[in-house]
Amino acid sequence: MDRPMTEDTPFRPDARAPRGFADKRAAQLRAERGIVEAVSAVYERWGFEPLDTGAFEYADALGKFLPDSDRPNEGVFALQDDDEQWMALRYDLTAPLARFAAQNWETLPKPYRRYAFGPVWRNEKPGPGRFREFIQCDADTVGSARPEADAEIIAMAAEGLEAAGLPRGTSVLKINNRKLLNGLLTTAGVESAGQKLAVLRAVDKLDRLGADGVKLLLGEGRLDESGAFTKGAGLQAKAAEQVLAFLSAGRADNAATLAALSDIVGGSEEGAQGVEEVAKIAAALKALGVGEDRAGIDPSIVRGLEYYTGAVFEAELLLQTTDEKGQPVRFGSIGGGGRYDDLVARFTGQATPATGFSFGVSRLAAALKAAGREEAGAARGPVVVIAFDQDSMGEYFAVAAELRGAGIAAEVYLGSSGMKAQMKYADRRNAPAAIMLGGDEIAAGTATIKDLDLGRALAAKIEGHDAYKSERPGQQTVPRAELVARVKAIVDAVS
């Protein structure tokens, strides 16, 4: 809340960030940058080219997120341009891709393979771990209807997650197909759109409610622990059993799972198509060297109920994760995607197949941190050159320039505090070393280096301030000509 203003006091707004928008310091920014760089390198090895589109799109290009109202500002942040057209900050990176592909289709290589990363904005109610601005990283193929295109995206996603810091065995991609789900609904005799949606929403809650909870939601409904009642899909008992049998069709390997799914939904034309497509994806993944421990068929995966048209896949974190208090917390999905063959057609009227994978960079960084897999030392600061007096500033800047020339991050302290405060500053910057050039050092052509990391380690083991002071851990005076090499050895030791 803004502070009250009187005639005698100037207006001073409260220093506060808008809800759902986070400030990020070095550790988080470097962690996210490292993920993006590692994953981008994987995508480019697979032949995907980078693409960056503007933060704003015309609101009608984001149509599925907009209500029928005079101000299309639900779900997105929108404004009206001076030509009275509505623009909105992009909700994701896929809708801009669809617009770009439709606008440039004649000049693009087909299929068009691109990856993108950047911030997206959602005008939704914020909450714990739920932000209105966050960074996404996507890879998509537009123009190929082959199931092998889905398999390639899945295999590349698996490799990308490993490059980001998740070794094999710590995550898995689970694969399903909307055609299998549609075949299930046909087999179960579900006809109305509302009932189909209710069934799929019930299926999507399997990991949270278990089979018993889903069974209730497939029938008349479910009363939760708070006493709130959720109306069910209203299926007859036989139809509900068919749905539950589909969800439990997962077997020890993909071949057995496909056989079980074929028995359940193969009687419908769309279900049979789904079985065939998933079988081709599984075969291509095997040829690509992606084992079933990295990507396997899971009939319970449901994504984008009104969005995906074929294969769907979801990346799940398998590591044990804890919150800041050390309590176990379930992260679950860390990314996902699938086939969306209707999105480009919104612009062109012509069917254009597409498939892709997306993950939230901030969410993946948070997952790595919760699993204790964040990169050690990710927030290293620069070497700090202590400033003793104004007359020697030229010497200080010369030292910092020499260090930077050798590829070492360095800065001269430019505050007005004394020696003690400057050392505290260097410690808060997590500097690996501090350089001291007093009048005596300058006259003698030497420099004193304080190895702050070694000093911290030794200080933790030394009892009493006097002992610490007498031993002066990690401090050495060296010829000026050797300064850069000595500092580089310290920095390399903690890199």
C-alpha positions as CSV (number, residue, x, y, z in Angstrom):
1,M,0.0,0.0,0.0
2,D,1.3,3.5,-0.8
3,R,2.2,5.7,2.1
4,P,-0.2,8.5,2.9
5,M,1.1,11.9,1.6
6,T,0.6,15.2,3.2
7,E,1.3,18.7,2.0
8,D,4.7,18.7,3.8
9,T,5.9,15.2,2.8
10,P,6.8,14.1,-0.7
11,F,5.1,11.1,-2.2
12,R,7.2,7.9,-1.7
13,P,5.8,4.7,-3.1
14,D,6.4,1.5,-1.2
15,A,9.2,-0.6,-2.7
16,R,7.4,-3.7,-3.7
17,A,7.3,-6.0,-6.7
18,P,4.0,-6.7,-8.4
19,R,2.4,-10.1,-7.4
20,G,3.6,-12.9,-9.6
21,F,6.8,-11.2,-10.7
22,A,10.1,-12.3,-9.2
23,D,13.4,-10.5,-8.7
24,K,16.3,-12.8,-9.6
25,R,19.9,-12.4,-8.4
26,A,23.1,-13.9,-9.7
27,A,22.8,-17.5,-8.5
28,Q,19.4,-18.0,-10.1
29,L,20.2,-16.1,-13.2
30,R,23.4,-18.1,-13.8
31,A,21.6,-21.4,-13.1
32,E,18.9,-20.5,-15.7
33,R,21.4,-19.2,-18.2
34,G,23.4,-22.5,-17.8
35,I,20.3,-24.6,-18.5
36,V,19.4,-22.5,-21.6
37,E,23.0,-22.7,-23.0
38,A,23.3,-26.5,-22.4
39,V,19.9,-27.3,-23.9
40,S,20.4,-24.9,-26.8
41,A,23.6,-26.7,-27.7
42,V,21.7,-30.0,-27.8
43,Y,19.0,-28.6,-30.0
44,E,21.5,-27.2,-32.5
45,R,23.3,-30.5,-32.7
46,W,20.0,-32.0,-33.7
47,G,19.7,-29.5,-36.5
48,F,17.2,-27.1,-35.0
49,E,17.7,-23.4,-35.7
50,P,17.0,-20.6,-33.1
51,L,14.1,-18.2,-33.5
52,D,13.2,-15.2,-31.5
53,T,9.8,-13.5,-31.9
54,G,8.6,-10.3,-30.2
55,A,7.1,-10.1,-26.8
56,F,3.8,-8.9,-28.1
57,E,1.5,-10.6,-30.6
58,Y,-1.8,-9.4,-31.9
59,A,-4.5,-10.6,-29.5
60,D,-6.4,-12.6,-32.1
61,A,-3.3,-14.6,-32.8
62,L,-3.5,-15.9,-29.2
63,G,-7.2,-16.6,-29.7
64,K,-7.7,-19.7,-27.5
65,F,-6.8,-17.8,-24.4
66,L,-9.1,-14.8,-24.9
67,P,-12.7,-14.4,-23.8
68,D,-15.5,-12.7,-25.8
69,S,-15.3,-9.3,-24.2
70,D,-14.5,-5.7,-25.2
71,R,-11.1,-6.0,-23.4
72,P,-9.3,-9.2,-24.2
73,N,-7.3,-9.2,-21.0
74,E,-8.2,-12.5,-19.3
75,G,-5.3,-14.9,-19.3
76,V,-3.0,-12.4,-21.1
77,F,-1.7,-8.9,-20.5
78,A,-3.2,-6.8,-23.4
79,L,-3.3,-3.2,-24.6
80,Q,-4.8,-1.4,-27.5
81,D,-2.4,0.1,-30.0
82,D,-3.0,3.5,-31.6
83,D,-4.6,1.8,-34.6
84,E,-7.1,0.3,-32.1
85,Q,-5.8,-3.2,-32.6
86,W,-5.4,-5.3,-29.4
87,M,-1.9,-6.6,-28.7
88,A,-1.0,-9.0,-25.9
89,L,2.2,-10.2,-24.3
90,R,2.8,-13.7,-25.5
91,Y,1.3,-16.5,-23.4
92,D,3.7,-19.1,-24.6
93,L,6.2,-19.6,-27.4
94,T,4.0,-21.9,-29.6
95,A,1.4,-19.4,-30.7
96,P,4.1,-17.0,-32.0
97,L,5.7,-19.9,-33.8
98,A,2.4,-20.7,-35.5
99,R,1.9,-17.1,-36.6
100,F,5.5,-16.9,-37.8
101,A,5.2,-20.2,-39.8
102,A,2.0,-19.1,-41.4
103,Q,3.4,-15.7,-42.3
104,N,6.6,-17.0,-43.8
105,W,5.7,-20.5,-44.9
106,E,6.6,-20.0,-48.6
107,T,10.2,-19.1,-47.7
108,L,10.8,-21.6,-44.9
109,P,12.5,-25.0,-45.2
110,K,9.9,-27.7,-44.8
111,P,9.7,-29.3,-42.3
112,Y,10.7,-26.2,-40.3
113,R,12.7,-27.1,-37.2
114,R,13.2,-24.4,-34.6
115,Y,13.9,-23.9,-30.9
116,A,13.2,-20.8,-28.9
117,F,13.6,-19.6,-25.3
118,G,12.5,-16.4,-23.5
119,P,10.0,-15.0,-21.1
120,V,6.2,-15.5,-21.4
121,W,3.5,-13.8,-19.4
122,R,0.2,-15.1,-18.0
123,N,-2.4,-12.9,-16.4
124,E,-3.5,-15.5,-13.9
125,K,-3.7,-15.6,-10.1
126,P,-0.2,-16.0,-8.7
127,G,0.6,-18.4,-5.9
128,P,3.5,-20.4,-4.4
129,G,5.7,-21.4,-7.3
130,R,3.2,-19.9,-9.8
131,F,4.4,-16.8,-11.5
132,R,2.9,-14.4,-14.1
133,E,6.3,-14.1,-15.8
134,F,8.6,-17.0,-16.4
135,I,11.1,-18.4,-19.0
136,Q,10.2,-21.2,-21.4
137,C,12.4,-23.2,-23.7
138,D,10.7,-24.9,-26.7
139,A,11.7,-27.1,-29.7
140,D,9.2,-27.8,-32.5
141,T,9.0,-29.3,-35.9
142,V,6.3,-27.8,-38.2
143,G,5.4,-29.6,-41.4
144,S,5.9,-33.3,-40.7
145,A,3.1,-35.7,-39.9
146,R,5.4,-38.6,-39.4
147,P,5.4,-40.2,-35.9
148,E,9.2,-40.2,-36.2
149,A,9.1,-36.4,-35.9
150,D,7.4,-37.0,-32.5
151,A,10.1,-39.5,-31.6
152,E,12.9,-37.2,-32.5
153,I,11.4,-34.4,-30.3
154,I,11.1,-36.9,-27.4
155,A,14.7,-38.2,-27.9
156,M,16.0,-34.7,-28.1
157,A,14.1,-33.6,-25.0
158,A,15.6,-36.6,-23.1
159,E,19.1,-35.5,-24.1
160,G,18.4,-31.9,-23.3
161,L,17.2,-32.7,-19.8
162,E,20.4,-34.7,-19.3
163,A,22.5,-31.7,-20.5
164,A,20.6,-29.4,-18.2
165,G,21.8,-31.4,-15.2
166,L,19.6,-34.5,-14.9
167,P,21.7,-37.7,-15.4
168,R,20.0,-40.7,-16.9
169,G,17.7,-42.4,-14.5
170,T,16.7,-39.1,-12.8
171,S,13.9,-38.3,-15.2
172,V,11.6,-40.1,-17.7
173,L,9.4,-39.1,-20.6
174,K,6.0,-40.7,-20.6
175,I,4.2,-41.1,-23.9
176,N,0.5,-41.4,-24.8
177,N,-1.7,-40.4,-27.8
178,R,-4.9,-38.5,-28.0
179,K,-6.2,-41.0,-30.5
180,L,-5.8,-43.7,-28.0
181,L,-7.9,-41.7,-25.5
182,N,-10.5,-40.9,-28.2
183,G,-10.6,-44.6,-29.1
184,L,-11.2,-45.3,-25.4
185,L,-14.1,-42.9,-25.2
186,T,-15.6,-44.4,-28.3
187,T,-15.2,-47.9,-26.9
188,A,-16.7,-46.8,-23.6
189,G,-19.7,-45.3,-25.4
190,V,-19.0,-41.7,-24.4
191,E,-20.5,-39.4,-26.9
192,S,-21.2,-35.9,-25.6
193,A,-18.4,-33.4,-25.6
194,G,-19.1,-32.5,-22.0
195,Q,-18.9,-36.1,-20.8
196,K,-15.7,-36.7,-22.8
197,L,-14.0,-33.7,-21.1
198,A,-15.2,-34.9,-17.7
199,V,-13.7,-38.4,-18.3
200,L,-10.4,-36.9,-19.5
201,R,-10.2,-34.6,-16.5
202,A,-10.8,-37.6,-14.2
203,V,-8.1,-39.6,-15.9
204,D,-5.7,-36.6,-15.5
205,K,-6.1,-36.9,-11.7
206,L,-4.9,-40.5,-11.4
207,D,-1.5,-39.6,-9.9
208,R,-3.1,-37.4,-7.3
209,L,-6.3,-39.4,-6.4
210,G,-5.4,-42.9,-7.3
211,A,-7.6,-45.4,-9.1
212,D,-10.3,-45.3,-6.4
213,G,-10.6,-41.5,-6.6
214,V,-10.7,-41.6,-10.4
215,K,-13.4,-44.3,-10.3
216,L,-15.6,-42.0,-8.2
217,L,-15.1,-39.1,-10.7
218,L,-16.0,-41.4,-13.6
219,G,-19.2,-42.2,-11.8
220,E,-21.5,-39.8,-9.9
221,G,-18.7,-37.8,-8.3
222,R,-16.4,-37.5,-5.4
223,L,-16.6,-35.8,-2.0
224,D,-13.1,-34.6,-0.9
225,E,-11.7,-34.3,2.6
226,S,-12.9,-30.7,2.9
227,G,-16.5,-31.7,2.2
228,A,-16.5,-30.2,-1.3
229,F,-18.3,-32.4,-3.9
230,T,-17.0,-32.7,-7.5
231,K,-19.6,-33.9,-10.0
232,G,-18.5,-36.9,-11.9
233,A,-18.7,-37.9,-15.6
234,G,-21.7,-40.1,-15.0
235,L,-20.4,-43.2,-16.7
236,Q,-22.1,-46.6,-16.2
237,A,-20.1,-49.1,-14.3
238,K,-19.0,-51.1,-17.4
239,A,-17.7,-48.0,-19.1
240,A,-15.9,-46.9,-16.0
241,E,-14.2,-50.3,-15.8
242,Q,-13.0,-49.9,-19.4
243,V,-11.5,-46.6,-18.6
244,L,-9.7,-48.0,-15.5
245,A,-8.5,-51.0,-17.5
246,F,-7.0,-48.5,-20.1
247,L,-5.2,-46.6,-17.3
248,S,-3.7,-49.8,-15.9
249,A,-2.6,-51.1,-19.3
250,G,1.0,-50.3,-18.7
251,R,3.2,-53.3,-18.8
252,A,6.9,-54.2,-18.3
253,D,7.9,-53.0,-21.8
254,N,6.4,-51.0,-24.6
255,A,5.5,-54.0,-26.8
256,A,3.4,-55.6,-24.0
257,T,1.8,-52.2,-23.3
258,L,0.9,-51.7,-26.9
259,A,-0.7,-55.2,-27.1
260,A,-2.8,-54.5,-24.0
261,L,-3.9,-51.1,-25.4
262,S,-4.8,-52.7,-28.8
263,D,-7.1,-55.2,-27.0
264,I,-8.9,-52.3,-25.2
265,V,-9.2,-49.6,-28.0
266,G,-8.2,-51.4,-31.2
267,G,-11.8,-52.0,-32.1
268,S,-12.2,-48.3,-32.9
269,E,-10.7,-46.8,-36.0
270,E,-9.1,-43.9,-34.2
271,G,-7.9,-46.1,-31.4
272,A,-6.2,-48.4,-33.9
273,Q,-4.5,-45.4,-35.5
274,G,-3.3,-44.4,-32.1
275,V,-1.8,-47.8,-31.4
276,E,0.0,-47.7,-34.8
277,E,1.4,-44.2,-34.2
278,V,2.7,-45.0,-30.8
279,A,4.3,-48.2,-32.1
280,K,6.2,-46.2,-34.7
281,I,7.3,-43.7,-32.1
282,A,8.6,-46.6,-29.9
283,A,10.4,-48.2,-32.8
284,A,12.1,-44.9,-33.8
285,L,13.1,-44.2,-30.2
286,K,14.8,-47.6,-30.1
287,A,16.6,-46.8,-33.3
288,L,17.7,-43.5,-31.8
289,G,19.2,-45.4,-28.8
290,V,16.6,-44.1,-26.3
291,G,15.8,-46.9,-23.9
292,E,12.5,-47.4,-22.2
293,D,14.0,-46.2,-19.0
294,R,14.3,-42.8,-20.6
295,A,11.0,-42.8,-22.6
296,G,8.1,-45.2,-22.3
297,I,4.4,-45.5,-23.0
298,D,2.1,-44.5,-20.2
299,P,-1.7,-44.6,-20.9
300,S,-2.4,-42.2,-18.0
301,I,-0.7,-39.2,-19.5
302,V,-3.3,-36.5,-20.5
303,R,-2.2,-33.1,-21.7
304,G,-3.9,-30.1,-23.4
305,L,-7.4,-31.5,-23.6
306,E,-8.5,-29.1,-26.3
307,Y,-5.0,-28.5,-27.8
308,Y,-3.1,-31.7,-28.7
309,T,-4.3,-33.9,-31.7
310,G,-2.0,-36.9,-31.5
311,A,1.0,-37.9,-29.5
312,V,1.4,-36.4,-26.0
313,F,4.4,-36.7,-23.7
314,E,5.4,-35.5,-20.3
315,A,8.8,-35.4,-18.6
316,E,8.7,-36.4,-15.0
317,L,11.4,-35.9,-12.3
318,L,12.3,-39.1,-10.5
319,L,14.7,-37.6,-8.0
320,Q,13.7,-37.1,-4.3
321,T,13.2,-33.4,-3.8
322,T,12.9,-31.4,-0.6
323,D,11.7,-27.8,0.2
324,E,13.8,-25.1,1.9
325,K,12.9,-26.7,5.3
326,G,14.1,-30.1,4.2
327,Q,10.6,-31.6,3.9
328,P,9.9,-34.0,1.0
329,V,8.0,-32.3,-1.9
330,R,6.8,-33.8,-5.1
331,F,7.8,-32.0,-8.3
332,G,6.2,-34.3,-10.8
333,S,6.1,-32.9,-14.3
334,I,9.1,-30.7,-15.4
335,G,8.1,-30.4,-19.1
336,G,5.9,-31.8,-21.8
337,G,4.6,-31.5,-25.3
338,G,2.9,-33.3,-28.1
339,R,1.4,-33.0,-31.6
340,Y,-0.8,-30.0,-32.4
341,D,-1.9,-30.2,-36.0
342,D,-4.5,-27.5,-35.9
343,L,-2.6,-24.4,-34.7
344,V,-1.1,-23.1,-37.9
345,A,-4.4,-23.9,-39.7
346,R,-6.0,-21.1,-37.6
347,F,-4.1,-18.6,-39.9
348,T,-4.0,-20.5,-43.2
349,G,-7.1,-22.7,-43.2
350,Q,-4.8,-25.5,-44.4
351,A,-3.9,-28.5,-42.2
352,T,-0.2,-28.1,-41.1
353,P,1.2,-30.9,-38.8
354,A,3.4,-29.8,-35.9
355,T,4.9,-31.3,-32.8
356,G,7.1,-30.0,-30.0
357,F,8.3,-30.0,-26.4
358,S,8.5,-27.2,-23.9
359,F,9.8,-26.8,-20.3
360,G,9.9,-24.0,-17.9
361,V,13.5,-22.9,-17.3
362,S,12.9,-21.5,-13.8
363,R,10.9,-24.6,-12.8
364,L,13.7,-26.9,-14.0
365,A,16.2,-24.8,-12.1
366,A,14.1,-25.0,-9.0
367,A,13.7,-28.8,-9.4
368,L,17.5,-29.2,-9.7
369,K,17.9,-27.1,-6.5
370,A,15.3,-29.1,-4.6
371,A,17.0,-32.3,-5.6
372,G,20.4,-31.0,-4.6
373,R,21.7,-31.0,-8.2
374,E,22.3,-27.2,-8.6
375,E,25.7,-26.4,-9.9
376,A,28.2,-25.7,-7.0
377,G,29.7,-22.2,-7.0
378,A,27.2,-21.0,-9.6
379,A,27.2,-17.5,-8.0
380,R,30.9,-16.8,-8.0
381,G,31.6,-13.1,-7.8
382,P,34.5,-11.1,-9.3
383,V,38.0,-10.6,-7.8
384,V,37.8,-7.4,-5.8
385,V,40.6,-4.9,-5.9
386,I,40.7,-3.0,-2.6
387,A,40.8,0.8,-2.9
388,F,43.1,2.4,-0.3
389,D,43.3,5.9,-1.5
390,Q,42.2,8.2,-4.4
391,D,45.7,8.9,-5.6
392,S,46.3,5.2,-6.5
393,M,43.1,4.6,-8.4
394,G,45.0,4.4,-11.6
395,E,47.0,1.4,-10.2
396,Y,43.8,-0.3,-9.1
397,F,42.2,0.1,-12.5
398,A,45.3,-1.2,-14.2
399,V,45.3,-4.4,-12.0
400,A,41.6,-5.0,-12.7
401,A,42.3,-4.5,-16.5
402,E,45.1,-7.0,-16.4
403,L,42.9,-9.6,-14.7
404,R,40.0,-9.1,-17.1
405,G,42.5,-9.4,-20.0
406,A,43.3,-12.8,-18.7
407,G,39.7,-13.8,-18.6
408,I,39.2,-13.2,-14.8
409,A,36.2,-11.3,-13.6
410,A,37.4,-8.3,-11.6
411,E,36.3,-5.0,-10.2
412,V,37.7,-2.1,-8.3
413,Y,35.8,-1.2,-5.1
414,L,34.1,2.2,-5.9
415,G,32.4,2.9,-2.6
416,S,33.7,5.2,0.1
417,S,34.1,2.7,3.0
418,G,37.3,1.7,4.8
419,M,39.3,-1.5,4.6
420,K,37.1,-3.6,6.9
421,A,33.9,-2.7,5.0
422,Q,35.6,-3.4,1.7
423,M,36.6,-6.9,2.8
424,K,33.1,-7.5,3.9
425,Y,31.9,-6.3,0.5
426,A,34.2,-8.8,-1.2
427,D,32.9,-11.6,1.0
428,R,29.3,-10.7,0.2
429,R,30.1,-10.7,-3.5
430,N,31.5,-14.3,-2.9
431,A,34.7,-13.1,-4.4
432,P,37.4,-15.8,-4.7
433,A,40.1,-13.3,-3.9
434,A,40.8,-9.7,-2.9
435,I,43.8,-7.8,-4.1
436,M,45.5,-5.2,-1.8
437,L,47.8,-2.6,-3.2
438,G,48.9,-0.2,-0.5
439,G,51.6,2.4,-0.8
440,D,54.3,-0.1,0.3
441,E,53.2,-2.7,-2.2
442,I,53.1,-0.2,-5.0
443,A,56.6,1.1,-4.1
444,A,58.0,-2.4,-3.9
445,G,56.3,-3.6,-7.1
446,T,54.3,-6.2,-5.2
447,A,50.7,-7.0,-4.5
448,T,49.0,-8.9,-1.6
449,I,46.4,-11.5,-2.5
450,K,43.9,-12.7,0.0
451,D,42.5,-16.1,-1.0
452,L,39.0,-15.6,0.5
453,D,37.8,-19.2,-0.1
454,L,40.8,-20.6,1.7
455,G,40.5,-18.0,4.4
456,R,36.9,-19.0,5.0
457,A,37.8,-22.6,5.2
458,L,40.7,-22.1,7.6
459,A,38.7,-19.6,9.7
460,A,36.1,-22.2,10.3
461,K,38.7,-24.5,11.9
462,I,40.7,-22.0,13.9
463,E,39.6,-21.2,17.5
464,G,39.9,-17.6,18.6
465,H,40.4,-14.4,16.7
466,D,44.0,-14.0,17.8
467,A,45.0,-17.4,16.3
468,Y,43.2,-16.5,13.1
469,K,45.0,-13.1,12.9
470,S,48.4,-14.5,13.6
471,E,48.2,-17.3,11.0
472,R,46.7,-15.0,8.3
473,P,45.2,-17.9,6.3
474,G,45.2,-17.6,2.6
475,Q,47.2,-14.4,2.3
476,Q,50.3,-14.0,0.2
477,T,52.4,-11.1,-1.1
478,V,53.8,-11.7,-4.6
479,P,55.7,-9.8,-7.3
480,R,53.4,-7.7,-9.4
481,A,54.5,-9.6,-12.5
482,E,53.2,-12.9,-10.9
483,L,49.9,-11.4,-9.8
484,V,47.7,-12.6,-12.6
485,A,49.0,-16.1,-12.6
486,R,48.6,-16.5,-8.9
487,V,45.0,-15.2,-9.0
488,K,44.2,-17.4,-11.9
489,A,45.3,-20.4,-9.9
490,I,43.0,-19.4,-7.1
491,V,40.0,-18.8,-9.4
492,D,40.6,-22.1,-11.3
493,A,40.7,-24.0,-8.0
494,V,37.1,-23.0,-7.2
495,S,35.7,-23.0,-10.7
